[in-house]
Amino acid sequence: MGVLGRNKSFLVGVGLILLAGLAIFGSTTAVLALTGAPGLAANTVPGNTDYNAADSFGVTGMAPLSIKPTKATPGFIKNPLSEKRGVILLVYVDGAAGDDSMLASFRAIKSHYAAESSFYAFEAAKVKDLGDVVEQLGALSPPMLVIIRGDGSVYQLYTGWIDRTTMEQQVANAVQL
């Protein structure tokens, strides 16, 4: 008696399960097709809002972030935005090796792009000086790099350590667009 002969009842059971699954799937598909049940396209949500756009941070269904100046927004953020000037923020923890390297990169990049955007670095313990900006971003974990365009839209938001090359490329992209 071969392998097939010894496992005949098992194979018959597996076959019946597969047939039942195909029957259920087929009947469900047929009912949906015949009734014309509406469906949603993969890139839309109810209300025909399409969030698959630049600035969605690669997460489908997430509305783009933006900073809307309020009374609680500090002047050093409000003023550049009112002039349609970008703002680059770094929030870091003083003395943390990774954060210190990000701060050094931030300062070097600032020297190249200060004419195009306003740069501000904040030690995490003084983050309350940012008013409602951190709350509007919904991010609380340093290190944090935020690149805000002159119209208030957030071009990039990084939480966690990033290298100098990535930081510089993102700032360069933001000031060129």
Secondary structure, 3 states (H helix, E strand, C coil): CCHHHHCHHHHHHHHHHHHHHHHHHHHHHHHHHHHCCCCCCCCCECCCECCCCCCCCCCCCCCCCECCCCCCCCHHHHHHHHCCCEEEEEEECCCCHHHHHHHHHHHHHHHHHCCCEEEEEEEHHHHHHHCCHHHHHCCCCCCEEEEECCCCEEEEEEECCCCHHHHHHHHHHHHHC
